[in-house]
Amino acid sequence: MSTPPILLVDDNHDDLFILKRLLTRAGLKNGFVTFDHARDCLHYLESALRSPESSLLPAAIFSDKSMPDFGGFDLLKWVRDQPELATLPFVLLSTVAEAPEKKRAAKLGVTAFLEKFPPPHVFSAIFGLQERGS
């Protein structure tokens, strides 16, 4: 049985690289599937929901808030509207997480709304993991 992937969505490749490193440092052992656009992630999720292979469904989604056309809030809303994904951990990331955006994210059911980039122990806490090397 394979470990479900963690989906990473950001139109900035440097940010994707940093996020992968932080999540690995936090102790997450899942593989990562990365997307430059939130719509590509949505298409992946639609396929995963139709597939008999349950290992395609993700363990969590980390998405940048701001992307062209279809952003993190749009993806979060779509995910929460899917009964099979309604409780999936979903973390929004932003260079600035202001109070109105945090409130909007909470209303949509975000697991966490974090400023880029928190230390690995923040990710460990979200998933209830011990940070490696601690």
N, C-alpha and C positions, 0 to 999 in steps of 0.2 A: 504494500500500500504506500503510495507516494504522499509526500507532504504537500498540502495545498499551497499555491504560490501567494506571494504578497504582490499586489498590483501597485505600481508607482506611476503617477501621472504628473508630468511637468514638461513644459515646452523648452526648458532650459537644461541642456545636457549636463552642465557642470553641477546644477542642483540635484539632478538624478544621481550622479556619481557620489556626491556628498551624502545624500539620503541613504543610499545603499550601504556606504561605509558606516554610518551611524547606526543603522538597524542591525548590521552584522555585529558591530561592537556591543550593541545592547543584548546580544545573545540570540537573536532570531535566526533560526536555522533553515527557514523556508527559502525556496528559490524566489527570484524576483522576475516579474514580467513588467517591462517598462513601456510606456506610451508617451508620445510627444503631444498628443491631443486627447482631450477627454472623450470626444466622440469615438475614437479608436478603442478606448477602454470600454465604452458602452457597447460597441459591437462585439468585443470579446466576451463581455458578460452575457449578452443575448445568446451568443453561441454556446457558452458554458451552461446556461440555463436549459437549452434545448438538448444538450448532450447527455447520453446515458453515463458518461464518464464523470463521476462526481468529483474527482481530483482536479478538474479544471476550475471548479468554483474556488474563489480565493479565500485565504484566511483573513485578509484585511486589505483595505485600500488606503493609500496615502496619495492625496491629490493637492496640487497647487491650487490656490483659490482663483487666481487670475490667469486665464488663457484666452486667446482669441476665439470668438464665435460661441463656444460652448465650454464653460468653465467649471471649476470645482463645485460651486453651488448647484449648477445644473445637474452635474453627475450625482451629487449627493441626493438631490430630490428624486432623480430617476431610481437610484438604488433603493431608497427608502420606500418607494412605491411598489417595489417587487417583493411579494410576500416571502420568497425564499431568501432574500437578502436583507430583510428589514432589520435584523439584529447584527449584521456584519459590522465589525469594527471599521469605522471610516474616520480618517484623520485629515483635516484640512490644514494646509500650510500656507503661510503668507509672510511677506517681508514685514508687513505691519498688520497686526490683528487688532482692529479698533472695536470698541464696545458695540456699536450698531451691527457690525458684521458678526461678532461673537453671538449676539442675540439672535440674529437671523440663522446662523449655523445651528444654534441650540434648538430653535423651533423646527428645523429640518431634521434633527436627530443625529447630529454629529457626535462622534465619540470624544473627539478632542479637536480644538482649534488652536494651533501652535504657531508662534513666530519662527521663521527659518533662522537658524537651526538650533533646536535645543540640544543639550548634552544627551548622550546615550541613555543615562539613567531615567530620563523622562519617558523614553520609549519603553524601557524595561518595565517601568511602573504601569504603563498603559496595558501591557500584556502580562503583568504579574511575573516577570522573569528576574532572575539574578543577573546582574551585569557581569560579564566575563572579566576575570582579573581582579574582582573585588574580594 
